[in-house]
Amino acid sequence: MTDTIDGAALLTEVEAFHRRFNVFPTEAAYVAVALWDAHAHLLDCFDSTPRLAFLSPEPGSGKSRALEIVETLVPHPMVAVNASAAALFRAVSGADGRPTILFDEIDTVFGPKAGDNEELRGFLNAGHRRSGVTYRCIGDGGNQTVQAFPSYCAVAVAGLGSLPDTILTRSVVIRMRRRARNEKVEPFRARIHEAEGHKLRDRLAQWAEHARAQVTGAWPQMPDGVTDRPADVWEPLLAVADAVGGDWPDRAREVCVTLVKAAQYTDKHSLGIRLLTDLRDHVLIGIDRLPTIAIIDRLNALDDAPWADLNGKPLDNRRLSRMLGEYMTADNEPIRSRNIRTAGGVLKGFHAADLDDAWARYCPAPQDSATSATPLQPSSEPLNL
C-alpha cells in the first residue's frame, strides 16, 4: 500500500489545484501553500506549526478564495469569522478532533479600529507550539478551578493590512494582490470543485499515515541564514518536503530563503525595525551624525515609507526619540539624542555609532553591500547645515 502513494506527485497535484483557482503573487507562494496544506495532516509530528497568512492592502485580492481552496484540502476545517478566543480553544480541545482553523477577515479582529484583542492574540501565539495551552477558570463562584485547554492547531488567516508582530513572525506570509487583466483563473464552484479538493485531501491523509514515522522527530537541514524564529516556522514545511522527495526538498529550501528574505525587507517585523533599517540604508549612509530635524526631513521624504503619514501625522522629533529610545547602544544605554555642533550652532541629533549595535542585532543584511562598504568614522568638524 505504501508504494502506491507517490508523495511528490501528490503534492504537485495539490499545487496544481491551487493554481487553477488562485493567482498568488510569486511562484514561491504556490510551493509554500501546498507544503502547508500537507503539514496540517501531520500536526502531531511537529513541535510547532506555522500560521499561514494571506494579506493584502485592498479588498478583492483573492484572500478569501485562497482560504476556500485551503479549506478543501486540510483536515477538519473550521471556518471562523469574528470567532471568540473562548470558542476557538474549546473547539481545539473538543471531542470531535482538532480542527484546522481558517480565520477570514482577521483585520476585523486586529485591524486599527478593532483594538488589541489580547485574548485571541494569546490563543494564536500559544497554539503555535505543541505544548501551548490556554488557562481558564471553570466552575461557579467559589468552586472555580483552573483548567489548561490545549491550543495547538493549524491556523490560516486572511485579511487586510498586517498582523500583530507576535503573529506575523510565526507566519508564512503571502502578500496577495488584485489580479491583472491578463491573469486568468478558473471560476471556483463549490458544488463541483469541493469534491475534487476533498479527494486530494483524503489522499494527503492517506500519505500522511505512511509518512508519519519518517517525519516524526525529523531535523530538516535549514538553508544558510535561516535561524531562530524563521527556522521554527519552516521546519515542519521542510520536513514535509523531505518526506515527499522528488524535487520538493530543493524547491522548498529555495522558497524558504525567498520568503524569509521577503519578510525581512517588506515587513521588517515592526515599525521600530523599519525605522532602524531606513536610518541605516537611506539616511545615515556615510554620515557619522545628523541633527534630528535633518533626520526627520529625510525620513519623511522617503518614497514607499510610512514616516510621512503615521495615522495621519508625520514623524516628529518626539516620536523619533521615543522609538529609538527602545533600543540600546553597545554600552547597554538607551539610544538618545546628543548635542551636535553645526555651522549654525548646537543642535540635538543622533550619532551613527550609537545605532551600530541595534543595526547589527535587529536589521536584515543590507540589500546593497556598497551601503556598508565604508565604515563611518567619527568627526569633530562642525556640520554645514
N, C-alpha and C positions, 0 to 999 in steps of 0.2 A: 504493500500500500504506500509506503514511504516513497518508493521510486516513481510513483505516478504523479507526484506533486513537484513540479519544476518551479521553485520559488522565484527565480529570476524572471522567468516568462510570466508568471502570475503577477508579479509587481509591475512588469512592463504593461500588462493589460490594465492594471489599476491606474497607472499613469495615463494611458491612452483614454480611459474612461473620463478622467478629469479634463483632458484636452478637448474632448467632444463638446463640453458644456462651459468650460471656464477659460477665460483669457487672463493668464497670470502675467505679471509684469516682466518676469525673466524666466529663462529655461530652468534655472536653479529651483524656482518655486515648485514646478511640477514634480521634481525629484523629491524635494523636502516633504511635500504634502503626501505623496504616495508612501514614503517611509513612515510618516506619522500615522497614516491610516493603519499600516501593518503593525506598528508598535502598540497600538491600542488593544490588539488581540493578545499581547504578551506582557501585560502590565505587571503581573506578579513576578516577572523575571528580572525586573529592574529596581534599582534603588530610588530612582526619580523618574518623573515624566515631564517633558517639556509642554508648555502651553503652545497652542497654535493660534496665531493672531492674524486675522485678515483686517487690515486697517486701511482707511483712505481719507483724504481730506474732504471729499464731496460724496453725496448720495449717488446712486446709480452706477457704482463702480464694480458690481458683481460680488460683493462680500457675502450677501445672504445666499446667493446661488452657490457660491463655493461651500458654504456650510450645508446646503441641501445635498450636495454631492457627497460630502464627507459623511453626512447622516446615513446614506445608503450603504456605506462601506465599513462602519465601525460597530462594535458590539454594544448592545443595549443603549442606543442613542436616547438622550433626554434633552429635548429642545427647551431651552429656558429663555424667557424674556422677562426682565424685571423680577426674576425669582429671588426670594429672600435667602440669606445665608442659612437660616434655620431649615427651610425646605430642602436646600441642597445637601446639607450634611446628614439630614435624616434619610434622604434618598440614597446617599452613598453607603450608609450603614444599614440599609433596609434588607429585608429577606429576599427581595427579588433579584439580587445580583447587582454588582457595582455598575452604575451607568457610565456612559461616555457623555459628558455634559457639553452641549452645544449652545453657547450663550450669544444670541443675536442682540443687536442694538446695545452693546456694552457701554456705549457713550452715554446712555441714559442713566447708567449707574456711576460711572467715573468721570463723566464729562464736566466742564467748567460750571454748569448750572446744577449739578446733581449732588454736590457735597462730597465729603471724603468716603463715606460708606465703609468705614473701617472694618465692620464685621464681615462683610463679603470679601474685602481685600485679605483679611486674615485667613478666611477659609481657603481662598485660592492659593495663598502663599503656603499654608500648612499642607495642602493637598499635593504640592509639588513633590514631596518626599514620601516614600512608602511608610515611614514611621510617623507621618503627620497625623495629628489628631486635633479635634476641636472639643474643648471642655465646656460643658453646660451643667447648670443646676437642674435637677429634676425632682419632682415631688411637690408637696404643698406646704406652705407656711414653714413651721419649724422642723418639718420632716424632710427637708430637701437634702439631697446628696449630690456630689459632683460626679459626673459620668463623662468618660472620654469617648467621643464619637470618631471613628476613622474618617479621614478627609481625603485619603489618597485616591485620585481618579484622574483619568484623562479629560482635559478641558480644551475645547476650541472656542474662540470668541470672534466676533465680528463687530466693527463699529467705526464711527467717525473719529478722526483725531488720533490721539495716542492713548496710552495706558499709564497707570502709576508705575514709577520706575521699578518698584519691587516685583511687579508682574511682568513688565516689559523685559527685564533681564533674565527672566525664566522662560522666555518665549522664543519660538521660531516665528519671526515677523514677516508677513507677506504684505508689502505695500501695494494695495490694489489701485487701479486707475480705470477711468472710463474707457470703453472700447473705442478705438479709432474707427473711422468709416470703412477702412479696408480690413478690419478684424472681424471675422465671422465665427459664430459658434452655432452648434445645433440646438434648437429650442428644446428645453427640458420639459418633458411631460411626465408627471409623476405616475400616471396610470400605466405608462409604457416603460419608463426608464428605471423606476424604483426596483422593479423585479430584476432588471439586468444588474443593477448595483448590488442587490441582495445576493444574487448568485456569486458575484465576486467576493462579497463579504463572507459567505459560507465557505468558499474555497480558502480564503485567508484564514478563517478559523481552523479549518482542517490542516492547512500547512503549519499554523502556529502550534498545534498539538504535537506535531512531529519535530518542530524546531525548538521546542521549549528547553530540552536538555542542552542543546548547543548554545542557546542564548543565556541561560541562567548562569550568573557569575562571570560572564564574559567581560574582558577588559579590552575593548577595541583600541587599536592604535590611533592616537589623535594626530591630526596634521600639525606640522610645526606652527607654533604660535597660538594654538588653541588650548587654553588652560582655564583653571578656575571655573567661574560660572558658565561660560560658553561650553566648556568641556562637559559639565553636568547636563547641559541642555542637549548636546549632540551625542552623548554616549549611547543612549538607547537606540537612536536612529542609525548610528554606525554599526551597532551590534546587529540590528536587523539586516543592514546591507551585507555584512559579512556572512550572515546566515543564508541569505538567498543566493549569494555568489554571482557568477557571471561578471558583467561589467559594473554591477551595482556598488561594490566596495570602492572602486576608483571614482565613479560618478559621485557617490555620497561624500567622499572626502573633498573633492573639488567643490561641490556645492556648499559644504560646511565652511570652507575657507571664504567662499564668495559671500555668503550671507552673514558670517561673523564680521567680516570687514565692512560690509554694508551697514550693519548695525552700529559699528564704531563711528563711521563717518556721517551717517544720517541722523541716527537717534542720539548718539553720544550719551545716552542713558540718563542725562539730567541736564537742566539748563546750566548748572554750575560747570559741568564738564564742557558744555558748548562754549561757555564764556572763556574758560581756560584755553581751549583749543583755538578759538578765534584770536585771543590775545597773542598766542604763540605764532600762529600761522599767518596772521593778517595785520597785526597792529605793532608788535614789538620785534619785527624782523630786523636784525642788525642794529637795534637800538637798546641801549642798556637801561634807560629810564625815560619816563614820559609823564608830563603833568596829567592829572585826572581829566581836566577839561579836554585835552587833546585826545586822550584815550576814548572818551565818550563820543567825541565827534567822529572818530574813525570807526568805532563800532556801529554807531547809528547810520553811517554811510555805507556799510557793507550790504551788498546785494544778497538776497536769499538768506538773510539773517533775521532773527526775531527782535533785535535790540531797539529798533525804531518804533516798535508797537508791542509793548508788553501790557496786554489787557487795556489797550487804548492809550497808553502813555509811553514815551520814550525812556530809555535807560537814563538815570540821572546819577549824580555822584554818591548820593546816599545809598541807593540800591547797589551800585557797583562796589562800594566799600563793604556793605553787608554781605554780599555774595562772596567776595574774595576773602573776607574775614572768617569764613567757614573752613578755609583750607590753611595748612600750616607751612611755614618756611622750613628749611633744613635744620634750623635751630629749635624746631618744635614750638614756634611762636606763631600766633595768627598773622596772616598776611595783612599788613596795614599800609596806609599811605605814609609817605615820608616827605620831608622838605626837599625840593629840587630847585637849584639855582638856575634861573633862565636869564636871558638878556633883559627881560622886563621886570626882574625881581625874583622873589622866592615864592614858589607855588607848591601845593600839595600834589603828590603824584606817586607812581609805583615804579619800583626797580625790578628789572627782569630777574636779577639774581634771587630775589625773594620768591619768585614763582617757579624757579628751576625744579625744586623738589616736587611741587604739585604737578608740574608738566610731566615729569618722569613717572609719577605714580598713577596718574589718572587719564592722561591723554593718549589716544592712539598714536602710533608712529606717524610722523609726517608723511603725507602722500608724496611730496616732492622733497627728496633728501637735500636738495640745494638750499632749502629754507633753514636747515640746521647745520650747514656745512661750516659756517664761520661762527665760532663761539663768541658770545657777547663779552666785551671787555669793559669793565667799569671805567668811567671817565670823570675827571674832576673839572672839566671845562664847562662853562655855562651853556645851556641850550639856547639856540637862536630861534625863539618863537615869537 
